[in-house]
Amino acid sequence: MPTHPTHPTHPTHPTHPTDPRDLALSVADSSASPGSAPTEGARSRGRVGAFLRLVAIEHSVFALPFAYLSALAAMWVNGGRVRWVDLLLITVAMVGARTFAMAANRILDRRIDARNPRTANRELVTGAVSLRTAWTGAGVALVVFLAAAALLNPLCLALAPLAVVPLVVYPYGKRFTNWPHAILAAAQMVGPVGAWLAVTGTFAGSGPAWLLGAAVGLWIGGFDLIYACQDADVDREIGVHSVPARYGLRFALHASTVAHVVTFALFGWFGVLIGFGWLWWIGLALTAVAFGYQHLVVTPTDLSRVNRAFFTANGFVGIALFAFALLDLVVRLGLRA
């Protein structure tokens, strides 16, 4: 139940450390006394720190708001009380699934990343993270996700392997289809739907969750169309498939606009089904402004602000919409702790 795999701001030129192991141990070395060799514990902390940078663990915050929104809406519909243990397990499951997805993406794409100047400084390319460490981290994250699903309810455990499928297929998508963004959208849809099922344990009455999941999938898939524009020339050169590489930047940006218009409509429909009031609609209006901003600052002739559109607009969308929905659930609809 992840969100879109995030990317570091691209450098002008890739950097390659003289000794890749030095970079992998940089965190550990910084805590050691001058002139002393790093201990095994320091090396382990260094490997963990490098792995967390590989998967951009801090960006997990972008994946959580819509899972929380779906879960809290389900709690309001089914009793009106917050179930804190369920929220904790949903958090663990989301972070575990996203971490697995990011690690798998970096592992499977490492040779492609090495051929792209924008991604050539990623940890698996430079040697900051070994392939063994990346596989170990991915395995641990997958076990954490499955364990959290098992603790939630039998339906979540039964569906968990299916949720993993698009996470693994997505990195391969760019090798066989011009629309890998659609696979990413399907992967992102899992989060809100899974969070609702985590609360209810049944598909009965889960229609709002599927609407929210479709909205989130289109939102992230639409932005991925924008993000992929940065690599269109390189993708054509090395044989990677994407909408911008196949159909051009202008088509990709228009397709993204359509996806986000539909996203906005689905957010509205979700609010109607749940019974949200004026606070939700204020949040949705602010979301529309954020959508408009990212489409204004990125054009076929100027892609310099793509990262700003991601970190500013997309971060704002999730947090703002969740905040206003939470206010509506508590103030208007009476959700109780």
C-alpha atoms as a printed R data frame, in Angstrom:
    type eleno elety resid chain resno       x       y       z
1   ATOM     1    CA   MET     A     1   0.000   0.000   0.000
2   ATOM     2    CA   PRO     A     2   2.493   2.411  -1.067
3   ATOM     3    CA   THR     A     3   2.567   5.674  -2.687
4   ATOM     4    CA   HIS     A     4   4.561   6.702  -5.718
5   ATOM     5    CA   PRO     A     5   8.281   5.860  -5.483
6   ATOM     6    CA   THR     A     6  10.046   9.231  -4.887
7   ATOM     7    CA   HIS     A     7  13.325  10.431  -6.353
8   ATOM     8    CA   PRO     A     8  16.049  12.687  -5.057
9   ATOM     9    CA   THR     A     9  16.584  16.039  -6.723
10  ATOM    10    CA   HIS     A    10  18.623  15.305  -9.790
11  ATOM    11    CA   PRO     A    11  22.234  16.504  -9.908
12  ATOM    12    CA   THR     A    12  23.925  18.170 -12.840
13  ATOM    13    CA   HIS     A    13  26.534  15.432 -12.831
14  ATOM    14    CA   PRO     A    14  26.531  12.074 -11.085
15  ATOM    15    CA   THR     A    15  29.011  11.675  -8.278
16  ATOM    16    CA   HIS     A    16  31.045   8.543  -7.747
17  ATOM    17    CA   PRO     A    17  33.000   8.043  -4.528
18  ATOM    18    CA   THR     A    18  36.581   6.829  -4.827
19  ATOM    19    CA   ASP     A    19  35.724   3.855  -2.659
20  ATOM    20    CA   PRO     A    20  32.000   3.006  -2.590
21  ATOM    21    CA   ARG     A    21  32.381   1.381   0.816
22  ATOM    22    CA   ASP     A    22  33.494   4.716   2.281
23  ATOM    23    CA   LEU     A    23  30.183   6.312   1.352
24  ATOM    24    CA   ALA     A    24  28.204   3.374   2.701
25  ATOM    25    CA   LEU     A    25  29.924   3.816   6.046
26  ATOM    26    CA   SER     A    26  29.921   7.617   6.130
27  ATOM    27    CA   VAL     A    27  27.204   7.811   8.766
28  ATOM    28    CA   ALA     A    28  29.002   5.363  11.010
29  ATOM    29    CA   ASP     A    29  32.399   6.971  10.481
30  ATOM    30    CA   SER     A    30  31.088  10.392  11.478
31  ATOM    31    CA   SER     A    31  30.279   9.070  14.960
32  ATOM    32    CA   ALA     A    32  33.629   7.386  15.493
33  ATOM    33    CA   SER     A    33  36.504   9.098  17.245
34  ATOM    34    CA   PRO     A    34  39.264  10.534  15.009
35  ATOM    35    CA   GLY     A    35  41.700   7.919  13.849
36  ATOM    36    CA   SER     A    36  39.691   4.979  15.132
37  ATOM    37    CA   ALA     A    37  38.357   2.173  12.964
38  ATOM    38    CA   PRO     A    38  34.550   1.931  12.792
39  ATOM    39    CA   THR     A    39  33.070  -0.793  14.971
40  ATOM    40    CA   GLU     A    40  30.762  -3.483  13.635
41  ATOM    41    CA   GLY     A    41  27.839  -1.666  15.268
42  ATOM    42    CA   ALA     A    42  28.840   1.551  13.531
43  ATOM    43    CA   ARG     A    43  29.063  -0.291  10.211
44  ATOM    44    CA   SER     A    44  25.587  -1.723  10.735
45  ATOM    45    CA   ARG     A    45  24.171   1.714  11.526
46  ATOM    46    CA   GLY     A    46  25.859   3.038   8.413
47  ATOM    47    CA   ARG     A    47  24.301   0.337   6.252
48  ATOM    48    CA   VAL     A    48  20.861   0.953   7.760
49  ATOM    49    CA   GLY     A    49  21.195   4.703   7.232
50  ATOM    50    CA   ALA     A    50  22.245   4.237   3.613
51  ATOM    51    CA   PHE     A    51  19.340   1.862   2.998
52  ATOM    52    CA   LEU     A    52  16.870   4.358   4.465
53  ATOM    53    CA   ARG     A    53  18.260   7.006   2.116
54  ATOM    54    CA   LEU     A    54  17.897   4.542  -0.768
55  ATOM    55    CA   VAL     A    55  14.156   4.168  -0.088
56  ATOM    56    CA   ALA     A    56  13.702   7.850   0.917
57  ATOM    57    CA   ILE     A    57  12.030   6.738   4.133
58  ATOM    58    CA   GLU     A    58  11.067  10.300   5.069
59  ATOM    59    CA   HIS     A    59   8.743  10.440   2.073
60  ATOM    60    CA   SER     A    60   6.523   7.800   3.671
61  ATOM    61    CA   VAL     A    61   4.588  10.770   5.034
62  ATOM    62    CA   PHE     A    62   3.182  11.323   1.526
63  ATOM    63    CA   ALA     A    63   1.684   7.815   1.506
64  ATOM    64    CA   LEU     A    64  -0.104   8.007   4.825
65  ATOM    65    CA   PRO     A    65  -2.745  10.800   4.656
66  ATOM    66    CA   PHE     A    66  -5.106   9.030   2.258
67  ATOM    67    CA   ALA     A    67  -4.778   5.716   4.081
68  ATOM    68    CA   TYR     A    68  -5.680   7.535   7.296
69  ATOM    69    CA   LEU     A    69  -8.534   9.345   5.563
70  ATOM    70    CA   SER     A    70  -9.995   6.058   4.313
71  ATOM    71    CA   ALA     A    71  -9.529   4.334   7.674
72  ATOM    72    CA   LEU     A    72 -11.090   7.159   9.695
73  ATOM    73    CA   ALA     A    73 -14.017   7.426   7.281
74  ATOM    74    CA   ALA     A    74 -14.597   3.676   7.687
75  ATOM    75    CA   MET     A    75 -14.414   4.044  11.465
76  ATOM    76    CA   TRP     A    76 -17.010   6.817  11.372
77  ATOM    77    CA   VAL     A    77 -19.320   4.747   9.179
78  ATOM    78    CA   ASN     A    78 -18.848   1.696  11.416
79  ATOM    79    CA   GLY     A    79 -19.406   2.940  14.946
80  ATOM    80    CA   GLY     A    80 -18.042   6.458  15.026
81  ATOM    81    CA   ARG     A    81 -14.996   5.741  17.189
82  ATOM    82    CA   VAL     A    82 -11.273   5.887  16.396
83  ATOM    83    CA   ARG     A    83  -9.562   2.503  16.735
84  ATOM    84    CA   TRP     A    84  -6.000   3.419  17.579
85  ATOM    85    CA   VAL     A    85  -4.519  -0.063  17.302
86  ATOM    86    CA   ASP     A    86  -5.901  -0.381  13.779
87  ATOM    87    CA   LEU     A    87  -4.382   2.995  12.862
88  ATOM    88    CA   LEU     A    88  -1.024   1.898  14.224
89  ATOM    89    CA   LEU     A    89  -1.100  -1.363  12.261
90  ATOM    90    CA   ILE     A    90  -2.185   0.482   9.105
91  ATOM    91    CA   THR     A    91   0.792   2.808   9.563
92  ATOM    92    CA   VAL     A    92   3.185  -0.118   9.932
93  ATOM    93    CA   ALA     A    93   1.692  -1.871   6.910
94  ATOM    94    CA   MET     A    94   1.885   1.259   4.750
95  ATOM    95    CA   VAL     A    95   5.495   2.032   5.661
96  ATOM    96    CA   GLY     A    96   6.486  -1.622   5.199
97  ATOM    97    CA   ALA     A    97   4.821  -1.899   1.792
98  ATOM    98    CA   ARG     A    98   6.215   1.419   0.580
99  ATOM    99    CA   THR     A    99   9.726   0.527   1.754
100 ATOM   100    CA   PHE     A   100   9.535  -2.822  -0.031
101 ATOM   101    CA   ALA     A   101   8.248  -1.129  -3.197
102 ATOM   102    CA   MET     A   102  11.028   1.472  -3.203
103 ATOM   103    CA   ALA     A   103  13.734  -1.095  -2.538
104 ATOM   104    CA   ALA     A   104  12.433  -3.417  -5.270
105 ATOM   105    CA   ASN     A   105  12.220  -0.495  -7.679
106 ATOM   106    CA   ARG     A   106  15.811   0.558  -6.987
107 ATOM   107    CA   ILE     A   107  17.094  -3.026  -7.234
108 ATOM   108    CA   LEU     A   108  15.336  -3.873 -10.485
109 ATOM   109    CA   ASP     A   109  16.154  -0.495 -12.074
110 ATOM   110    CA   ARG     A   110  19.786  -0.223 -10.981
111 ATOM   111    CA   ARG     A   111  21.226  -0.822 -14.456
112 ATOM   112    CA   ILE     A   112  18.794   1.647 -16.028
113 ATOM   113    CA   ASP     A   113  19.618   4.176 -13.300
114 ATOM   114    CA   ALA     A   114  23.334   3.828 -14.067
115 ATOM   115    CA   ARG     A   115  22.716   4.927 -17.668
116 ATOM   116    CA   ASN     A   116  20.674   8.005 -16.760
117 ATOM   117    CA   PRO     A   117  22.632  11.096 -15.549
118 ATOM   118    CA   ARG     A   118  19.686  12.128 -13.323
119 ATOM   119    CA   THR     A   119  19.732   8.857 -11.399
120 ATOM   120    CA   ALA     A   120  23.377   7.826 -11.666
121 ATOM   121    CA   ASN     A   121  24.114   8.961  -8.115
122 ATOM   122    CA   ARG     A   122  21.592   6.592  -6.500
123 ATOM   123    CA   GLU     A   123  22.982   4.417  -3.761
124 ATOM   124    CA   LEU     A   124  22.939   1.086  -5.605
125 ATOM   125    CA   VAL     A   125  24.719   2.665  -8.565
126 ATOM   126    CA   THR     A   126  27.472   4.342  -6.547
127 ATOM   127    CA   GLY     A   127  27.937   1.414  -4.187
128 ATOM   128    CA   ALA     A   128  26.735   3.272  -1.091
129 ATOM   129    CA   VAL     A   129  24.305   0.373  -0.613
130 ATOM   130    CA   SER     A   130  25.226  -3.158  -1.601
131 ATOM   131    CA   LEU     A   131  22.797  -5.349  -3.508
132 ATOM   132    CA   ARG     A   132  22.775  -7.745  -0.552
133 ATOM   133    CA   THR     A   133  21.782  -4.952   1.850
134 ATOM   134    CA   ALA     A   134  19.041  -3.779  -0.508
135 ATOM   135    CA   TRP     A   135  17.584  -7.292  -0.836
136 ATOM   136    CA   THR     A   136  17.775  -7.786   2.935
137 ATOM   137    CA   GLY     A   137  16.004  -4.489   3.579
138 ATOM   138    CA   ALA     A   138  13.326  -5.320   1.002
139 ATOM   139    CA   GLY     A   139  12.771  -8.723   2.609
140 ATOM   140    CA   VAL     A   140  12.460  -7.265   6.103
141 ATOM   141    CA   ALA     A   141  10.010  -4.623   4.863
142 ATOM   142    CA   LEU     A   142   7.906  -7.291   3.129
143 ATOM   143    CA   VAL     A   143   7.765  -9.395   6.305
144 ATOM   144    CA   VAL     A   144   6.727  -6.314   8.316
145 ATOM   145    CA   PHE     A   145   3.947  -5.585   5.822
146 ATOM   146    CA   LEU     A   146   2.633  -9.156   5.865
147 ATOM   147    CA   ALA     A   147   2.816  -9.329   9.661
148 ATOM   148    CA   ALA     A   148   0.830  -6.106  10.024
149 ATOM   149    CA   ALA     A   149  -1.762  -7.406   7.548
150 ATOM   150    CA   ALA     A   150  -2.069 -10.636   9.533
151 ATOM   151    CA   LEU     A   151  -2.622  -8.703  12.765
152 ATOM   152    CA   LEU     A   152  -5.344  -6.572  11.176
153 ATOM   153    CA   ASN     A   153  -7.771  -9.259   9.999
154 ATOM   154    CA   PRO     A   154  -7.954 -12.427   7.851
155 ATOM   155    CA   LEU     A   155  -9.137 -10.554   4.757
156 ATOM   156    CA   CYS     A   156  -6.113  -8.251   4.831
157 ATOM   157    CA   LEU     A   157  -3.765 -11.208   5.190
158 ATOM   158    CA   ALA     A   158  -5.443 -13.035   2.286
159 ATOM   159    CA   LEU     A   159  -5.215  -9.965   0.036
160 ATOM   160    CA   ALA     A   160  -1.697  -8.903   1.045
161 ATOM   161    CA   PRO     A   161   0.105 -11.028  -1.589
162 ATOM   162    CA   LEU     A   162  -2.131  -9.511  -4.281
163 ATOM   163    CA   ALA     A   163  -1.203  -6.026  -3.072
164 ATOM   164    CA   VAL     A   164   2.466  -6.875  -3.571
165 ATOM   165    CA   VAL     A   165   2.019  -7.814  -7.253
166 ATOM   166    CA   PRO     A   166   1.782  -4.282  -8.747
167 ATOM   167    CA   LEU     A   167   4.673  -3.172  -6.532
168 ATOM   168    CA   VAL     A   168   6.918  -5.706  -8.254
169 ATOM   169    CA   VAL     A   169   5.422  -5.386 -11.738
170 ATOM   170    CA   TYR     A   170   5.759  -1.594 -11.867
171 ATOM   171    CA   PRO     A   171   9.574  -1.508 -12.296
172 ATOM   172    CA   TYR     A   172   9.259  -4.004 -15.148
173 ATOM   173    CA   GLY     A   173   6.476  -1.990 -16.787
174 ATOM   174    CA   LYS     A   174   8.847   0.468 -18.409
175 ATOM   175    CA   ARG     A   175  10.406  -2.480 -20.218
176 ATOM   176    CA   PHE     A   176   7.266  -3.636 -22.044
177 ATOM   177    CA   THR     A   177   4.607  -0.877 -22.102
178 ATOM   178    CA   ASN     A   178   4.463   2.800 -22.902
179 ATOM   179    CA   TRP     A   179   2.043   3.194 -19.987
180 ATOM   180    CA   PRO     A   180   3.952   2.076 -16.863
181 ATOM   181    CA   HIS     A   181   2.246   5.021 -15.136
182 ATOM   182    CA   ALA     A   182  -1.008   3.035 -15.200
183 ATOM   183    CA   ILE     A   183   0.652   0.199 -13.258
184 ATOM   184    CA   LEU     A   184   1.854   2.725 -10.706
185 ATOM   185    CA   ALA     A   185  -1.691   4.087 -10.434
186 ATOM   186    CA   ALA     A   186  -2.995   0.581  -9.709
187 ATOM   187    CA   ALA     A   187  -0.338   0.138  -7.011
188 ATOM   188    CA   GLN     A   188  -1.306   3.439  -5.375
189 ATOM   189    CA   MET     A   189  -4.981   2.505  -5.375
190 ATOM   190    CA   VAL     A   190  -4.258  -0.302  -2.926
191 ATOM   191    CA   GLY     A   191  -3.546   2.034   0.006
192 ATOM   192    CA   PRO     A   192  -6.978   3.594   0.620
193 ATOM   193    CA   VAL     A   193  -8.831   0.385  -0.242
194 ATOM   194    CA   GLY     A   194  -6.619  -1.666   2.048
195 ATOM   195    CA   ALA     A   195  -7.013   0.818   4.905
196 ATOM   196    CA   TRP     A   196 -10.821   0.615   4.669
197 ATOM   197    CA   LEU     A   197 -10.742  -3.190   4.620
198 ATOM   198    CA   ALA     A   198  -8.336  -3.141   7.552
199 ATOM   199    CA   VAL     A   199 -11.057  -1.455   9.596
200 ATOM   200    CA   THR     A   200 -14.105  -3.356   8.360
201 ATOM   201    CA   GLY     A   201 -12.734  -6.781   7.406
202 ATOM   202    CA   THR     A   202 -15.265  -7.029   4.578
203 ATOM   203    CA   PHE     A   203 -15.895  -5.755   1.053
204 ATOM   204    CA   ALA     A   204 -19.482  -4.893   1.997
205 ATOM   205    CA   GLY     A   205 -19.981  -1.130   1.942
206 ATOM   206    CA   SER     A   206 -16.455  -0.435   0.668
207 ATOM   207    CA   GLY     A   207 -17.591   1.598  -2.360
208 ATOM   208    CA   PRO     A   208 -16.225   4.919  -1.013
209 ATOM   209    CA   ALA     A   209 -12.801   3.361  -0.521
210 ATOM   210    CA   TRP     A   210 -12.641   2.268  -4.154
211 ATOM   211    CA   LEU     A   211 -13.512   5.804  -5.257
212 ATOM   212    CA   LEU     A   212 -10.812   7.260  -3.027
213 ATOM   213    CA   GLY     A   213  -8.357   4.627  -4.215
214 ATOM   214    CA   ALA     A   214  -9.082   5.458  -7.857
215 ATOM   215    CA   ALA     A   215  -8.635   9.160  -7.096
216 ATOM   216    CA   VAL     A   216  -5.272   8.575  -5.408
217 ATOM   217    CA   GLY     A   217  -4.127   6.266  -8.203
218 ATOM   218    CA   LEU     A   218  -4.990   8.817 -10.889
219 ATOM   219    CA   TRP     A   219  -3.397  11.592  -8.856
220 ATOM   220    CA   ILE     A   220  -0.048   9.781  -8.547
221 ATOM   221    CA   GLY     A   221  -0.221   8.273 -12.023
222 ATOM   222    CA   GLY     A   222  -0.936  11.725 -13.438
223 ATOM   223    CA   PHE     A   223   2.021  13.202 -11.655
224 ATOM   224    CA   ASP     A   224   4.241  10.343 -12.809
225 ATOM   225    CA   LEU     A   225   3.432  11.437 -16.357
226 ATOM   226    CA   ILE     A   226   4.848  14.856 -15.458
227 ATOM   227    CA   TYR     A   227   7.875  13.425 -13.662
228 ATOM   228    CA   ALA     A   228   8.755  11.119 -16.559
229 ATOM   229    CA   CYS     A   229   9.052  14.105 -18.876
230 ATOM   230    CA   GLN     A   230  12.493  14.784 -17.379
231 ATOM   231    CA   ASP     A   231  13.832  11.525 -18.789
232 ATOM   232    CA   ALA     A   232  12.113  11.428 -22.182
233 ATOM   233    CA   ASP     A   233  15.288  11.929 -24.250
234 ATOM   234    CA   VAL     A   234  17.372   9.501 -22.200
235 ATOM   235    CA   ASP     A   235  14.555   6.940 -22.167
236 ATOM   236    CA   ARG     A   236  14.383   6.963 -25.968
237 ATOM   237    CA   GLU     A   237  18.141   6.538 -26.158
238 ATOM   238    CA   ILE     A   238  18.358   3.565 -23.788
239 ATOM   239    CA   GLY     A   239  15.057   1.905 -24.749
240 ATOM   240    CA   VAL     A   240  12.944   2.666 -21.669
241 ATOM   241    CA   HIS     A   241   9.202   2.969 -22.349
242 ATOM   242    CA   SER     A   242   7.026   5.840 -21.118
243 ATOM   243    CA   VAL     A   243   4.293   8.118 -22.405
244 ATOM   244    CA   PRO     A   244   6.627  11.156 -22.780
245 ATOM   245    CA   ALA     A   245   9.237   9.061 -24.592
246 ATOM   246    CA   ARG     A   246   6.666   7.572 -26.983
247 ATOM   247    CA   TYR     A   247   4.164  10.386 -27.520
248 ATOM   248    CA   GLY     A   248   6.047  13.532 -26.527
249 ATOM   249    CA   LEU     A   249   6.008  15.963 -23.639
250 ATOM   250    CA   ARG     A   250   2.955  17.928 -24.686
251 ATOM   251    CA   PHE     A   251   0.780  14.816 -24.942
252 ATOM   252    CA   ALA     A   252   2.041  13.576 -21.557
253 ATOM   253    CA   LEU     A   253   1.247  16.881 -19.857
254 ATOM   254    CA   HIS     A   254  -2.243  16.972 -21.404
255 ATOM   255    CA   ALA     A   255  -2.849  13.385 -20.271
256 ATOM   256    CA   SER     A   256  -1.757  14.374 -16.772
257 ATOM   257    CA   THR     A   257  -4.231  17.265 -16.776
258 ATOM   258    CA   VAL     A   258  -7.066  14.925 -17.738
259 ATOM   259    CA   ALA     A   259  -6.060  12.468 -15.010
260 ATOM   260    CA   HIS     A   260  -6.097  15.220 -12.394
261 ATOM   261    CA   VAL     A   261  -9.469  16.595 -13.489
262 ATOM   262    CA   VAL     A   262 -10.919  13.104 -13.013
263 ATOM   263    CA   THR     A   263  -9.064  12.845  -9.686
264 ATOM   264    CA   PHE     A   264 -10.737  16.014  -8.445
265 ATOM   265    CA   ALA     A   265 -14.162  14.723  -9.485
266 ATOM   266    CA   LEU     A   266 -13.592  11.427  -7.651
267 ATOM   267    CA   PHE     A   267 -12.503  13.258  -4.489
268 ATOM   268    CA   GLY     A   268 -15.776  15.171  -4.648
269 ATOM   269    CA   TRP     A   269 -17.802  12.001  -5.173
270 ATOM   270    CA   PHE     A   270 -16.065  10.360  -2.210
271 ATOM   271    CA   GLY     A   271 -16.979  13.331  -0.028
272 ATOM   272    CA   VAL     A   272 -20.627  13.104  -1.052
273 ATOM   273    CA   LEU     A   273 -20.818   9.385  -0.229
274 ATOM   274    CA   ILE     A   274 -19.271   9.873   3.210
275 ATOM   275    CA   GLY     A   275 -21.428  12.919   3.926
276 ATOM   276    CA   PHE     A   276 -18.668  15.480   4.350
277 ATOM   277    CA   GLY     A   277 -19.655  19.135   4.721
278 ATOM   278    CA   TRP     A   278 -18.204  22.572   4.126
279 ATOM   279    CA   LEU     A   279 -14.829  21.851   5.759
280 ATOM   280    CA   TRP     A   280 -14.156  19.051   3.283
281 ATOM   281    CA   TRP     A   281 -15.090  21.285   0.368
282 ATOM   282    CA   ILE     A   282 -12.704  24.000   1.553
283 ATOM   283    CA   GLY     A   283  -9.937  21.410   1.576
284 ATOM   284    CA   LEU     A   284 -10.946  20.243  -1.869
285 ATOM   285    CA   ALA     A   285 -10.855  23.821  -3.172
286 ATOM   286    CA   LEU     A   286  -7.306  24.217  -1.837
287 ATOM   287    CA   THR     A   287  -6.438  20.931  -3.516
288 ATOM   288    CA   ALA     A   288  -7.681  22.316  -6.822
289 ATOM   289    CA   VAL     A   289  -5.327  25.291  -6.395
290 ATOM   290    CA   ALA     A   290  -2.396  22.924  -5.779
291 ATOM   291    CA   PHE     A   291  -3.283  20.887  -8.865
292 ATOM   292    CA   GLY     A   292  -3.485  24.053 -10.919
293 ATOM   293    CA   TYR     A   293  -0.123  25.239  -9.598
294 ATOM   294    CA   GLN     A   294   1.771  22.117 -10.642
295 ATOM   295    CA   HIS     A   295   0.299  22.277 -14.131
296 ATOM   296    CA   LEU     A   296   1.182  25.951 -14.485
297 ATOM   297    CA   VAL     A   297   4.821  25.672 -13.404
298 ATOM   298    CA   VAL     A   298   5.665  22.669 -15.617
299 ATOM   299    CA   THR     A   299   5.508  23.160 -19.389
300 ATOM   300    CA   PRO     A   300   6.907  21.262 -22.394
301 ATOM   301    CA   THR     A   301   9.617  23.923 -22.696
302 ATOM   302    CA   ASP     A   302  10.414  24.300 -18.989
303 ATOM   303    CA   LEU     A   303  10.799  21.241 -16.770
304 ATOM   304    CA   SER     A   304  13.041  22.969 -14.230
305 ATOM   305    CA   ARG     A   305  10.310  23.086 -11.575
306 ATOM   306    CA   VAL     A   306   9.174  19.458 -11.693
307 ATOM   307    CA   ASN     A   307  10.687  18.702  -8.292
308 ATOM   308    CA   ARG     A   308   9.069  21.795  -6.805
309 ATOM   309    CA   ALA     A   309   5.724  20.629  -8.159
310 ATOM   310    CA   PHE     A   310   6.226  17.248  -6.504
311 ATOM   311    CA   PHE     A   311   7.470  18.289  -3.069
312 ATOM   312    CA   THR     A   312   5.304  21.395  -2.757
313 ATOM   313    CA   ALA     A   313   2.047  20.665  -4.569
314 ATOM   314    CA   ASN     A   314   1.794  16.921  -3.983
315 ATOM   315    CA   GLY     A   315   2.830  17.138  -0.357
316 ATOM   316    CA   PHE     A   316   0.268  19.882   0.186
317 ATOM   317    CA   VAL     A   317  -2.544  17.933  -1.493
318 ATOM   318    CA   GLY     A   318  -2.326  14.932   0.810
319 ATOM   319    CA   ILE     A   319  -1.824  16.819   4.043
320 ATOM   320    CA   ALA     A   320  -4.363  19.585   3.395
321 ATOM   321    CA   LEU     A   321  -7.138  17.293   2.233
322 ATOM   322    CA   PHE     A   322  -6.607  14.952   5.177
323 ATOM   323    CA   ALA     A   323  -6.534  17.844   7.663
324 ATOM   324    CA   PHE     A   324  -9.844  19.302   6.459
325 ATOM   325    CA   ALA     A   325 -11.445  15.846   6.280
326 ATOM   326    CA   LEU     A   326 -10.340  15.155   9.861
327 ATOM   327    CA   LEU     A   327 -11.829  18.458  11.000
328 ATOM   328    CA   ASP     A   328 -15.082  17.584   9.265
329 ATOM   329    CA   LEU     A   329 -15.177  14.101  10.788
330 ATOM   330    CA   VAL     A   330 -14.557  15.409  14.309
331 ATOM   331    CA   VAL     A   331 -16.367  18.763  14.305
332 ATOM   332    CA   ARG     A   332 -19.349  18.056  12.075
333 ATOM   333    CA   LEU     A   333 -19.833  14.298  12.069
334 ATOM   334    CA   GLY     A   334 -18.822  13.560  15.639
335 ATOM   335    CA   LEU     A   335 -16.018  11.037  15.225
336 ATOM   336    CA   ARG     A   336 -14.899  10.185  18.780
337 ATOM   337    CA   ALA     A   337 -11.508   9.173  20.086
